[in-house]
Amino acid sequence: MIGGGRLQRVRADIDSAYEKLKILADVLAIVERNYVEPVKVTNLIHGAINGMLETLDPHSSFMTPEVYKEMQTETRGSFGGIGFEITIRDKVLTVVAPIEDTPAYRAGIQSGDQILRINGKSTKGMSLLDAVKLMRGPEGTQVTITIMRQGFTEPKDITLTRAIIPIRSVRHKMLEEGFGYIKINQFIEKTHADMVKALEKLEGKEGTLKGL
């Protein structure tokens, strides 16, 4: 049971919170009604949530359903795709690096290649998430990317067959003087098992360096 005094304080806190939310709702209605161009209310709400969380700490963030679904795919440790890391560089979708032993790697995709089109669709103004969604798909299906590379006189179409791409969250190698080096790129479901395997392979060495 909650005592009368405490119950009143709880109700006062709730009333205060709703009063502040009313300000947000009023601003949302004004923007939706009077802004010079049509707006998506969902985008406005997501922006308000992100702004709220940014006042907390660098590690608090809001994930849209699409981003959350993508994160779940990555944490499982594999996905159907063509096998390279991408970024947006100078407003152009650009390959960071191909992943070894993948369709992209075998097709000769290189770091710095610019992706101009995906299945004929221009990537100008396209978000990373949208680009990833276009290039990923079931194993055995095909996707055509149009790339531009330094030294090319014109863009080139490359058709790739999607395959299961494993995510290597743990990498290891031998350094000089008998030391083993282990690097964890990201944490996924199988990171612990991969870490154990790496340690077993380096067992008996004079020392081990771990990089997070």
N, CA, C and O of each residue as an XYZ file, in Angstrom:
848
protein
N       0.836     -1.202      0.000
C       0.000      0.000      0.000
C       0.869      1.249      0.000
O       1.976      1.231      0.538
N       0.380      2.335     -0.599
C       1.101      3.595     -0.646
C       0.413      4.579      0.274
O      -0.795      4.792      0.175
N       1.177      5.177      1.165
C       0.609      6.142      2.091
C       0.056      7.354      1.366
O       0.450      7.661      0.241
N      -0.895      8.058      2.053
C      -1.559      9.178      1.421
C      -0.612     10.263      0.942
O      -0.772     10.777     -0.165
N       0.383     10.624      1.768
C       1.324     11.675      1.389
C       2.154     11.297      0.185
O       2.366     12.108     -0.717
N       2.633     10.034      0.173
C       3.454      9.588     -0.950
C       2.618      9.506     -2.223
O       3.094      9.860     -3.302
N       1.372      9.042     -2.104
C       0.494      8.936     -3.270
C       0.249     10.304     -3.892
O       0.199     10.436     -5.115
N       0.097     11.315     -3.054
C      -0.115     12.670     -3.558
C       1.103     13.168     -4.328
O       0.974     13.827     -5.360
N       2.318     12.836     -3.798
C       3.546     13.253     -4.487
C       3.671     12.577     -5.843
O       4.079     13.200     -6.823
N       3.314     11.281     -5.893
C       3.370     10.546     -7.159
C       2.425     11.170     -8.171
O       2.781     11.357     -9.335
N       1.197     11.495     -7.713
C       0.229     12.120     -8.606
C       0.705     13.483     -9.082
O       0.493     13.848    -10.238
N       1.346     14.235     -8.199
C       1.860     15.553     -8.573
C       2.945     15.428     -9.625
O       2.998     16.222    -10.563
N       3.837     14.406     -9.470
C       4.902     14.187    -10.460
C       4.311     13.817    -11.816
O       4.782     14.277    -12.856
N       3.258     12.966    -11.794
C       2.624     12.552    -13.045
C       1.968     13.748    -13.725
O       2.095     13.932    -14.935
N       1.265     14.562    -12.936
C       0.608     15.750    -13.490
C       1.628     16.705    -14.096
O       1.386     17.298    -15.148
N       2.783     16.854    -13.419
C       3.829     17.742    -13.924
C       4.396     17.226    -15.249
O       4.652     17.999    -16.172
N       4.589     15.898    -15.326
C       5.117     15.299    -16.560
C       4.146     15.500    -17.718
O       4.560     15.840    -18.827
N       2.856     15.291    -17.463
C       1.857     15.473    -18.520
C       1.757     16.936    -18.945
O       1.493     17.229    -20.111
N       1.965     17.843    -18.010
C       1.926     19.263    -18.346
C       3.063     19.607    -19.303
O       2.877     20.373    -20.248
N       4.251     19.033    -19.050
C       5.398     19.261    -19.949
C       5.167     18.603    -21.310
O       5.559     19.151    -22.340
N       4.532     17.436    -21.315
C       4.248     16.771    -22.582
C       3.242     17.564    -23.412
O       3.256     17.500    -24.641
N       2.379     18.302    -22.741
C       1.403     19.128    -23.458
C       2.113     20.200    -24.280
O       1.673     20.542    -25.378
N       3.218     20.729    -23.741
C       4.004     21.722    -24.493
C       4.537     21.094    -25.777
O       4.474     21.693    -26.851
N       5.060     19.881    -25.646
C       5.580     19.174    -26.822
C       4.470     18.929    -27.829
O       4.666     19.126    -29.028
N       3.303     18.501    -27.353
C       2.179     18.237    -28.251
C       1.722     19.514    -28.954
O       1.378     19.487    -30.135
N       1.717     20.634    -28.226
C       1.311     21.907    -28.825
C       2.277     22.321    -29.935
O       1.852     22.745    -31.009
N       3.580     22.194    -29.667
C       4.585     22.549    -30.677
C       4.447     21.641    -31.896
O       4.526     22.110    -33.032
N       4.241     20.353    -31.666
C       4.077     19.397    -32.763
C       2.890     19.787    -33.643
O       2.980     19.754    -34.871
N       1.782     20.154    -33.008
C       0.584     20.538    -33.761
C       0.821     21.806    -34.573
O       0.377     21.907    -35.716
N       1.528     22.780    -33.978
C       1.807     24.042    -34.677
C       2.685     23.797    -35.900
O       2.424     24.333    -36.977
N       3.740     22.975    -35.725
C       4.642     22.668    -36.842
C       3.886     21.932    -37.939
O       4.016     22.263    -39.118
N       3.099     20.938    -37.552
C       2.358     20.144    -38.546
C       1.370     21.016    -39.321
O       1.152     20.804    -40.514
N       0.780     21.985    -38.646
C      -0.256     22.808    -39.268
C       0.307     23.966    -40.085
O      -0.275     24.357    -41.097
N       1.455     24.522    -39.640
C       1.908     25.794    -40.218
C       3.238     25.744    -40.964
O       3.614     26.727    -41.604
N       3.961     24.621    -40.899
C       5.264     24.595    -41.571
C       5.078     24.744    -43.076
O       4.062     24.321    -43.628
N       6.060     25.345    -43.734
C       5.940     25.715    -45.142
C       5.797     24.491    -46.048
O       5.219     24.591    -47.130
N       6.316     23.340    -45.619
C       6.215     22.119    -46.407
C       5.553     21.021    -45.572
O       5.564     21.094    -44.343
N       4.979     20.010    -46.220
C       4.394     18.897    -45.465
C       5.468     18.195    -44.632
O       6.605     18.044    -45.079
N       5.108     17.772    -43.436
C       6.064     17.100    -42.557
C       5.531     15.725    -42.183
O       4.324     15.486    -42.181
N       6.472     14.816    -41.862
C       6.111     13.495    -41.359
C       6.141     13.543    -39.835
O       7.189     13.765    -39.228
N       4.986     13.335    -39.232
C       4.890     13.426    -37.772
C       5.818     12.425    -37.093
O       6.409     12.728    -36.056
N       5.947     11.236    -37.673
C       6.823     10.223    -37.073
C       8.260     10.730    -37.002
O       8.943     10.531    -35.997
N       8.720     11.389    -38.072
C      10.082     11.926    -38.071
C      10.256     13.002    -37.000
O      11.300     13.078    -36.351
N       9.228     13.832    -36.821
C       9.298     14.875    -35.797
C       9.381     14.265    -34.400
O      10.147     14.731    -33.557
N       8.592     13.229    -34.163
C       8.594     12.585    -32.848
C       9.925     11.905    -32.589
O      10.480     12.007    -31.495
N      10.443     11.202    -33.606
C      11.746     10.548    -33.446
C      12.839     11.584    -33.181
O      13.736     11.359    -32.368
N      12.752     12.725    -33.878
C      13.737     13.790    -33.652
C      13.656     14.337    -32.246
O      14.682     14.634    -31.635
N      12.430     14.479    -31.715
C      12.255     14.972    -30.343
C      12.829     13.978    -29.338
O      13.465     14.367    -28.358
N      12.597     12.689    -29.592
C      13.138     11.658    -28.688
C      14.659     11.682    -28.706
O      15.295     11.623    -27.654
N      15.247     11.767    -29.902
C      16.710     11.817    -30.004
C      17.270     13.038    -29.288
O      18.286     12.948    -28.599
N      16.596     14.193    -29.455
C      17.046     15.397    -28.763
C      16.991     15.239    -27.258
O      17.884     15.707    -26.553
N      15.954     14.587    -26.757
C      15.821     14.351    -25.325
C      16.955     13.468    -24.803
O      17.548     13.760    -23.764
N      17.251     12.386    -25.532
C      18.272     11.455    -25.066
C      19.682     12.031    -25.182
O      20.577     11.642    -24.432
N      19.880     12.957    -26.120
C      21.192     13.587    -26.261
C      21.573     14.412    -25.039
O      22.753     14.697    -24.831
N      20.593     14.799    -24.229
C      20.881     15.567    -23.012
C      21.360     14.677    -21.876
O      21.759     15.179    -20.826
N      21.326     13.351    -22.073
C      21.711     12.431    -20.999
C      23.205     12.117    -21.041
O      23.972     12.635    -20.229
N      23.617     11.278    -21.975
C      25.026     10.902    -22.092
C      25.264     10.397    -23.512
O      24.303     10.133    -24.234
N      26.525     10.256    -23.929
C      26.817      9.862    -25.316
C      26.338      8.461    -25.673
O      26.261      8.126    -26.856
N      26.013      7.630    -24.677
C      25.673      6.242    -24.942
C      24.172      5.986    -24.988
O      23.745      4.870    -25.283
N      23.363      7.010    -24.699
C      21.911      6.854    -24.758
C      21.418      7.274    -26.140
O      21.730      8.367    -26.612
N      20.655      6.407    -26.778
C      20.157      6.724    -28.115
C      18.848      5.986    -28.354
O      18.517      5.025    -27.659
N      18.123      6.455    -29.343
C      16.845      5.862    -29.713
C      16.997      5.158    -31.052
O      17.539      5.728    -31.999
N      16.519      3.915    -31.133
C      16.584      3.161    -32.373
C      15.188      3.024    -32.960
O      14.261      2.562    -32.293
N      15.053      3.427    -34.204
C      13.789      3.216    -34.897
C      13.615      1.702    -35.111
O      14.587      0.952    -35.010
N      12.398      1.252    -35.401
C      12.218     -0.184    -35.659
C      13.125     -0.715    -36.758
O      13.598     -1.849    -36.679
N      13.372      0.100    -37.787
C      14.235     -0.348    -38.886
C      15.673     -0.542    -38.419
O      16.314     -1.537    -38.755
N      16.176      0.417    -37.639
C      17.546      0.320    -37.141
C      17.679     -0.845    -36.164
O      18.682     -1.557    -36.175
N      16.666     -1.036    -35.319
C      16.702     -2.143    -34.361
C      16.728     -3.487    -35.083
O      17.459     -4.395    -34.687
N      15.925     -3.611    -36.147
C      15.912     -4.849    -36.916
C      17.270     -5.109    -37.546
O      17.746     -6.244    -37.569
N      17.899     -4.040    -38.063
C      19.225     -4.176    -38.666
C      20.248     -4.598    -37.618
O      21.116     -5.423    -37.902
N      20.158     -4.043    -36.407
C      21.077     -4.413    -35.342
C      20.920     -5.882    -34.970
O      21.908     -6.569    -34.713
N      19.679     -6.365    -34.941
C      19.449     -7.771    -34.635
C      20.091     -8.669    -35.691
O      20.661     -9.710    -35.366
N      19.995     -8.258    -36.957
C      20.621     -9.029    -38.035
C      22.120     -9.120    -37.833
O      22.707    -10.191    -37.984
N      22.749     -7.989    -37.489
C      24.199     -7.960    -37.336
C      24.658     -8.739    -36.113
O      25.703     -9.389    -36.158
N      23.900     -8.688    -35.021
C      24.343     -9.381    -33.818
C      24.198    -10.894    -33.930
O      24.791    -11.627    -33.138
N      23.420    -11.375    -34.897
C      23.319    -12.822    -35.084
C      24.596    -13.399    -35.671
O      24.845    -14.598    -35.547
N      25.407    -12.568    -36.307
C      26.716    -13.027    -36.760
C      26.810    -13.373    -38.224
O      27.894    -13.723    -38.691
N      25.707    -13.291    -38.986
C      25.781    -13.547    -40.420
C      24.537    -12.964    -41.086
O      23.522    -12.718    -40.434
N      24.638    -12.746    -42.413
C      23.516    -12.200    -43.160
C      23.725    -12.500    -44.634
O      24.842    -12.800    -45.056
N      22.658    -12.421    -45.420
C      22.763    -12.608    -46.858
C      23.133    -11.294    -47.517
O      22.398    -10.313    -47.408
N      24.262    -11.269    -48.196
C      24.717    -10.020    -48.803
C      25.840    -10.266    -49.778
O      26.035    -11.388    -50.246
N      26.597     -9.195    -50.091
C      27.670     -9.321    -51.083
C      29.060     -9.127    -50.484
O      30.054     -9.502    -51.106
N      29.145     -8.545    -49.278
C      30.405     -8.632    -48.569
C      31.353     -7.457    -48.620
O      32.525     -7.632    -48.954
N      30.880     -6.253    -48.295
C      31.830     -5.166    -48.050
C      31.242     -4.170    -47.063
O      30.029     -4.088    -46.869
N      32.147     -3.414    -46.446
C      31.739     -2.360    -45.523
C      31.635     -1.063    -46.314
O      32.469     -0.782    -47.175
N      30.601     -0.270    -46.016
C      30.400      0.969    -46.755
C      30.251      2.159    -45.813
O      29.936      2.009    -44.632
N      30.484      3.331    -46.363
C      30.274      4.572    -45.635
C      29.832      5.637    -46.635
O      29.793      5.383    -47.839
N      29.505      6.810    -46.147
C      29.219      7.940    -47.040
C      30.375      8.919    -46.920
O      30.601      9.502    -45.859
N      31.105      9.096    -48.013
C      32.290      9.947    -48.033
C      32.090     11.041    -49.067
O      31.873     10.756    -50.245
N      32.161     12.294    -48.629
C      31.908     13.427    -49.531
C      30.558     13.278    -50.232
O      30.420     13.565    -51.421
N      29.561     12.820    -49.457
C      28.175     12.662    -49.923
C      28.015     11.560    -50.962
O      26.995     11.505    -51.649
N      29.007     10.682    -51.087
C      28.938      9.586    -52.047
C      29.082      8.261    -51.312
O      29.972      8.112    -50.475
N      28.213      7.295    -51.617
C      28.303      5.967    -51.032
C      29.614      5.323    -51.478
O      29.865      5.175    -52.674
N      30.450      4.942    -50.507
C      31.816      4.515    -50.818
C      32.168      3.236    -50.065
O      31.782      3.056    -48.910
N      32.902      2.355    -50.733
C      33.349      1.110    -50.111
C      34.507      1.404    -49.158
O      35.498      2.026    -49.542
N      34.371      0.947    -47.908
C      35.475      1.060    -46.949
C      36.470     -0.064    -47.198
O      37.671      0.175    -47.331
N      35.963     -1.285    -47.261
C      36.827     -2.434    -47.527
C      35.965     -3.648    -47.840
O      34.909     -3.828    -47.233
N      36.402     -4.487    -48.782
C      35.697     -5.747    -49.021
C      36.057     -6.747    -47.919
O      37.138     -6.681    -47.333
N      35.143     -7.664    -47.651
C      35.386     -8.717    -46.658
C      35.950     -9.924    -47.388
O      35.412    -10.339    -48.414
N      37.023    -10.483    -46.869
C      37.698    -11.596    -47.539
C      36.747    -12.770    -47.782
O      35.862    -13.057    -46.977
N      36.960    -13.432    -48.911
C      36.231    -14.642    -49.278
C      34.722    -14.399    -49.366
O      33.925    -15.200    -48.878
N      34.346    -13.290    -49.989
C      32.936    -12.962    -50.226
C      32.754    -12.636    -51.703
O      33.745    -12.436    -52.407
N      31.516    -12.577    -52.194
C      31.308    -12.228    -53.611
C      31.980    -10.920    -54.015
O      32.572    -10.835    -55.090
N      31.894     -9.903    -53.165
C      32.506     -8.608    -53.500
C      34.025     -8.727    -53.596
O      34.645     -8.158    -54.495
N      34.609     -9.460    -52.675
C      36.074     -9.638    -52.659
C      36.520    -10.372    -53.920
O      37.496     -9.984    -54.562
N      35.798    -11.433    -54.267
C      36.175    -12.223    -55.447
C      35.942    -11.460    -56.746
O      36.599    -11.725    -57.752
N      35.003    -10.510    -56.723
C      34.728     -9.720    -57.935
C      35.703     -8.563    -58.101
O      35.659     -7.856    -59.107
N      36.584     -8.364    -57.124
C      37.589     -7.323    -57.257
C      37.166     -5.955    -56.763
O      37.803     -4.953    -57.089
N      36.081     -5.900    -55.967
C      35.678     -4.621    -55.378
C      36.804     -4.113    -54.480
O      37.393     -4.886    -53.726
N      37.103     -2.819    -54.558
C      38.243     -2.256    -53.830
C      37.819     -1.146    -52.874
O      36.776     -0.512    -53.036
N      38.655     -0.940    -51.889
C      38.446      0.184    -50.980
C      38.488      1.483    -51.776
O      39.381      1.687    -52.598
N      37.519      2.356    -51.529
C      37.459      3.620    -52.251
C      36.538      3.610    -53.454
O      36.246      4.667    -54.013
N      36.071      2.429    -53.870
C      35.114      2.371    -54.980
C      33.843      3.139    -54.596
O      33.334      2.997    -53.484
N      33.351      3.937    -55.515
C      32.124      4.693    -55.279
C      30.946      3.933    -55.883
O      30.995      3.519    -57.042
N      29.898      3.754    -55.100
C      28.707      3.038    -55.572
C      27.690      4.075    -56.033
O      27.098      4.780    -55.216
N      27.490      4.163    -57.340
C      26.615      5.184    -57.912
C      25.164      4.723    -58.020
O      24.239      5.521    -57.870
N      24.971      3.420    -58.282
C      23.623      2.880    -58.420
C      23.560      1.462    -57.854
O      24.548      0.727    -57.876
N      22.395      1.094    -57.352
C      22.137     -0.270    -56.893
C      20.895     -0.753    -57.610
O      19.807     -0.208    -57.421
N      21.057     -1.779    -58.439
C      19.958     -2.271    -59.285
C      19.333     -1.131    -60.080
O      18.114     -1.057    -60.231
N      20.192     -0.239    -60.587
C      19.728      0.862    -61.418
C      19.218      2.068    -60.663
O      18.924      3.095    -61.275
N      19.103      1.973    -59.336
C      18.595      3.080    -58.534
C      19.752      3.945    -58.048
O      20.704      3.438    -57.454
N      19.672      5.240    -58.299
C      20.745      6.149    -57.904
C      20.901      6.168    -56.387
O      19.915      6.145    -55.651
N      22.155      6.211    -55.929
C      22.426      6.263    -54.492
C      22.593      7.698    -54.002
O      22.881      7.917    -52.825
N      22.417      8.675    -54.882
C      22.553     10.072    -54.476
C      21.502     10.411    -53.422
O      20.302     10.268    -53.658
N      21.961     10.856    -52.272
C      21.058     11.206    -51.184
C      20.531     10.016    -50.410
O      19.723     10.186    -49.497
N      20.968      8.812    -50.753
C      20.489      7.600    -50.095
C      21.193      7.406    -48.750
O      22.395      7.647    -48.637
N      20.453      6.977    -47.744
C      21.056      6.719    -46.434
C      21.790      5.381    -46.454
O      21.535      4.536    -47.312
N      22.702      5.197    -45.502
C      23.422      3.926    -45.399
C      22.460      2.775    -45.187
O      22.609      1.710    -45.786
N      21.465      2.993    -44.325
C      20.501      1.932    -44.025
C      19.747      1.510    -45.280
O      19.565      0.318    -45.527
N      19.310      2.487    -46.073
C      18.584      2.156    -47.297
C      19.483      1.422    -48.292
O      19.037      0.497    -48.971
N      20.742      1.831    -48.375
C      21.680      1.159    -49.281
C      21.914     -0.281    -48.847
O      21.931     -1.191    -49.676
N      22.093     -0.482    -47.554
C      22.311     -1.829    -47.026
C      21.100     -2.716    -47.306
O      21.252     -3.878    -47.681
N      19.904     -2.169    -47.123
C      18.682     -2.944    -47.350
C      18.568     -3.371    -48.809
O      18.067     -4.458    -49.097
N      19.031     -2.522    -49.739
C      18.971     -2.868    -51.153
C      19.983     -3.952    -51.518
O      19.717     -4.789    -52.381
N      21.134     -3.937    -50.867
C      22.194     -4.878    -51.246
C      22.083     -6.214    -50.527
O      22.584     -7.223    -51.025
N      21.442     -6.240    -49.376
C      21.251     -7.510    -48.689
C      20.029     -8.232    -49.225
O      19.115     -7.610    -49.765
N      20.019     -9.549    -49.072
C      18.900    -10.334    -49.548
C      19.191    -11.814    -49.414
O      20.248    -12.191    -48.909
N      18.274    -12.662    -49.857
C      18.452    -14.101    -49.721
C      19.676    -14.621    -50.473
O      20.032    -14.108    -51.534
N      20.297    -15.622    -49.920
C      21.450    -16.265    -50.556
C      21.049    -16.793    -51.933
O      19.991    -17.402    -52.089
N      21.904    -16.553    -52.925
C      21.648    -17.043    -54.276
C      20.974    -16.051    -55.193
O      20.940    -16.262    -56.405
N      20.431    -14.962    -54.644
C      19.827    -13.923    -55.481
C      20.912    -12.953    -55.941
O      22.011    -12.927    -55.388
N      20.592    -12.164    -56.952
C      21.602    -11.288    -57.540
C      21.294     -9.815    -57.311
O      20.136     -9.420    -57.172
N      22.351     -9.015    -57.276
C      22.229     -7.567    -57.180
C      23.299     -6.954    -58.085
O      24.428     -7.440    -58.137
N      22.939     -5.894    -58.792
C      23.883     -5.218    -59.678
C      24.219     -3.850    -59.104
O      23.330     -3.040    -58.843
N      25.507     -3.601    -58.912
C      25.955     -2.303    -58.432
C      26.760     -1.612    -59.535
O      27.485     -2.255    -60.294
N      26.616     -0.313    -59.603
C      27.368      0.489    -60.569
C      28.423      1.264    -59.810
O      28.099      2.081    -58.949
N      29.696      1.012    -60.127
C      30.780      1.624    -59.371
C      31.622      2.547    -60.256
O      31.699      2.383    -61.474
N      32.244      3.516    -59.596
C      33.229      4.385    -60.234
C      34.501      4.291    -59.427
O      34.471      4.339    -58.197
N      35.619      4.158    -60.115
C      36.909      3.972    -59.447
C      37.940      4.884    -60.093
O      37.872      5.170    -61.288
N      38.882      5.330    -59.299
C      39.960      6.148    -59.843
C      40.656      5.380    -60.968
O      41.089      4.245    -60.770
N      40.763      5.989    -62.128
C      41.344      5.321    -63.284
C      40.299      4.854    -64.280
O      40.616      4.596    -65.442
N      39.029      4.741    -63.825
C      37.951      4.385    -64.755
C      37.607      5.601    -65.626
O      37.647      6.741    -65.163
N      37.274      5.342    -66.872
C      36.818      6.425    -67.738
C      35.304      6.594    -67.671
O      34.767      7.634    -68.052
N      34.620      5.558    -67.182
C      33.176      5.614    -67.022
C      32.758      4.593    -65.970
O      33.515      3.668    -65.676
N      31.561      4.746    -65.396
C      31.091      3.784    -64.382
C      30.977      2.373    -64.961
O      30.808      2.190    -66.166
N      31.073      1.385    -64.074
C      31.025     -0.007    -64.492
C      29.979     -0.767    -63.683
O      29.913     -0.637    -62.461
N      29.158     -1.563    -64.378
C      28.164     -2.405    -63.715
C      28.799     -3.732    -63.311
O      29.501     -4.360    -64.104
N      28.551     -4.146    -62.095
C      29.032     -5.441    -61.612
C      27.851     -6.182    -60.986
O      27.222     -5.676    -60.057
N      27.554     -7.360    -61.486
C      26.468     -8.172    -60.946
C      27.043     -9.232    -60.022
O      27.927     -9.998    -60.405
N      26.527     -9.266    -58.795
C      27.034    -10.175    -57.774
C      25.909    -11.079    -57.282
O      24.750    -10.670    -57.208
N      26.269    -12.304    -56.950
C      25.308    -13.247    -56.371
C      25.476    -13.240    -54.857
O      26.560    -13.505    -54.338
N      24.401    -12.937    -54.165
C      24.456    -12.838    -52.705
C      24.812    -14.186    -52.082
O      24.448    -15.245    -52.593
N      25.532    -14.113    -50.969
C      25.919    -15.304    -50.213
C      25.779    -15.000    -48.727
O      25.565    -13.850    -48.343
N      25.898    -16.017    -47.901
C      25.877    -15.802    -46.457
C      27.212    -15.193    -46.055
O      28.266    -15.789    -46.276
N      27.161    -14.010    -45.466
C      28.371    -13.285    -45.078
C      28.562    -13.403    -43.565
O      27.763    -12.860    -42.802
N      29.601    -14.100    -43.124
C      29.841    -14.176    -41.681
C      30.453    -12.881    -41.171
O      31.280    -12.269    -41.847
N      30.051    -12.471    -39.996
C      30.624    -11.277    -39.373
C      31.750    -11.722    -38.446
O      31.516    -12.455    -37.486
N      32.955    -11.284    -38.731
C      34.110    -11.639    -37.902
C      34.284    -10.579    -36.821
O      34.849     -9.512    -37.063
N      33.795    -10.888    -35.639
C      33.901     -9.909    -34.554
C      35.245     -9.992    -33.850
O      35.660     -9.045    -33.182
N      35.935    -11.139    -33.999
C      37.221    -11.334    -33.333
C      38.281    -11.679    -34.379
O      38.088    -12.584    -35.191
N      39.381    -10.964    -34.355
C      40.511    -11.251    -35.232
C      41.758    -11.471    -34.381
O      41.920    -10.857    -33.327
N      42.633    -12.353    -34.852
C      43.849    -12.602    -34.088
C      45.016    -12.841    -35.046
O      44.826    -13.261    -36.187
N      46.218    -12.567    -34.561
C      47.415    -12.806    -35.354
C      48.620    -12.874    -34.423
O      48.551    -12.499    -33.253
N      49.718    -13.360    -34.975
C      50.960    -13.427    -34.215
C      51.798    -12.183    -34.482
O      51.962    -11.757    -35.625
N      52.317    -11.617    -33.416
C      53.239    -10.503    -33.533
C      54.657    -11.022    -33.346
O      54.869    -12.208    -33.096
N      55.602    -10.141    -33.468
C      56.995    -10.541    -33.276
C      57.248    -10.905    -31.817
O      56.491    -10.512    -30.929
N      58.298    -11.644    -31.585
C      58.747    -12.023    -30.242
C      57.735    -12.899    -29.520
O      57.681    -12.897    -28.290
N      56.918    -13.662    -30.284
C      56.063    -14.662    -29.669
C      54.807    -14.152    -28.999
O      54.211    -14.875    -28.201
N      54.383    -12.939    -29.290
C      53.160    -12.402    -28.690
C      51.988    -12.579    -29.648
O      52.114    -12.379    -30.856
N      50.845    -12.960    -29.080
C      49.636    -13.056    -29.866
C      48.804    -11.781    -29.688
O      48.813    -11.172    -28.619
N      48.086    -11.385    -30.747
C      47.260    -10.175    -30.698
C      45.824    -10.545    -31.024
O      45.560    -11.199    -32.033
N      44.895    -10.129    -30.172
C      43.470    -10.375    -30.386
C      42.743     -9.043    -30.409
O      42.929     -8.210    -29.522
N      41.909     -8.844    -31.433
C      41.133     -7.616    -31.561
C      39.650     -7.956    -31.652
O      39.247     -8.782    -32.471
N      38.837     -7.318    -30.811
C      37.384     -7.468    -30.872
C      36.813     -6.250    -31.590
O      36.845     -5.137    -31.066
N      36.286     -6.474    -32.802
C      35.751     -5.371    -33.599
C      34.380     -4.921    -33.110
O      34.084     -3.727    -33.077
N      33.551     -5.884    -32.733
C      32.221     -5.577    -32.230
C      31.703     -6.779    -31.460
O      32.210     -7.890    -31.617
N      30.698     -6.559    -30.631
C      30.141     -7.636    -29.834
C      28.874     -8.166    -30.492
O      27.903     -7.434    -30.685
N      28.901     -9.471    -30.837
C      27.741    -10.151    -31.392
C      27.531    -11.436    -30.596
O      28.259    -11.706    -29.640
N      26.533    -12.228    -30.992
C      26.184    -13.404    -30.206
C      27.347    -14.388    -30.050
O      27.485    -15.017    -29.001
N      28.178    -14.524    -31.077
C      29.231    -15.535    -31.031
C      30.600    -14.966    -30.660
O      31.613    -15.644    -30.831
N      30.644    -13.727    -30.152
C      31.933    -13.114    -29.819
C      32.677    -13.928    -28.758
O      33.882    -14.147    -28.879
N      31.964    -14.376    -27.720
C      32.628    -15.134    -26.655
C      33.239    -16.415    -27.207
O      34.387    -16.735    -26.899
N      32.480    -17.155    -28.024
C      32.994    -18.405    -28.584
C      34.195    -18.142    -29.488
O      35.169    -18.894    -29.455
N      34.137    -17.076    -30.300
C      35.259    -16.741    -31.173
C      36.480    -16.317    -30.362
O      37.614    -16.603    -30.746
N      36.247    -15.637    -29.242
C      37.348    -15.224    -28.371
C      38.048    -16.452    -27.781
O      39.276    -16.502    -27.713
N      37.262    -17.429    -27.358
C      37.833    -18.657    -26.804
C      38.672    -19.381    -27.846
O      39.768    -19.855    -27.547
N      38.154    -19.468    -29.077
C      38.890    -20.129    -30.154
C      40.209    -19.413    -30.440
O      41.239    -20.057    -30.643
N      40.174    -18.084    -30.456
C      41.394    -17.313    -30.715
C      42.425    -17.547    -29.619
O      43.613    -17.698    -29.900
N      41.971    -17.577    -28.377
C      42.889    -17.819    -27.253
C      43.498    -19.217    -27.339
O      44.676    -19.409    -27.035
N      42.682    -20.193    -27.758
C      43.198    -21.556    -27.889
C      44.274    -21.636    -28.959
O      45.271    -22.339    -28.794
N      44.067    -20.904    -30.074
C      45.051    -20.924    -31.156
C      46.361    -20.252    -30.742
O      47.435    -20.600    -31.234
N      46.254    -19.284    -29.831
C      47.449    -18.564    -29.390
C      48.026    -19.131    -28.101
O      48.979    -18.586    -27.545
N      47.447    -20.219    -27.634
C      47.885    -20.802    -26.365
C      49.355    -21.216    -26.435
O      49.805    -21.774    -27.436
N      50.083    -20.943    -25.381
C      51.489    -21.310    -25.324
C      52.428    -20.211    -25.757
O      53.646    -20.352    -25.650
N      51.863    -19.096    -26.256
C      52.715    -17.982    -26.647
C      53.141    -17.222    -25.394
O      52.536    -17.377    -24.333
N      54.171    -16.410    -25.518
C      54.731    -15.726    -24.352
C      53.750    -14.726    -23.741
O      53.793    -14.481    -22.535
N      52.884    -14.155    -24.541
C      51.920    -13.180    -24.019
C      50.845    -12.903    -25.048
O      50.978    -13.258    -26.219
N      49.779    -12.267    -24.597
C      48.672    -11.944    -25.493
C      48.244    -10.504    -25.289
O      48.070    -10.047    -24.160
N      48.078     -9.791    -26.401
C      47.559     -8.428    -26.354
C      46.118     -8.450    -26.848
O      45.818     -9.034    -27.890
N      45.237     -7.815    -26.102
C      43.830     -7.782    -26.492
C      43.443     -6.351    -26.805
O      43.729     -5.444    -26.022
N      42.794     -6.137    -27.944
C      42.358     -4.791    -28.329
C      40.851     -4.750    -28.465
O      40.268     -5.586    -29.155
N      40.209     -3.785    -27.815
C      38.751     -3.638    -27.882
C      38.427     -2.395    -28.716
O      37.255     -2.070    -28.910
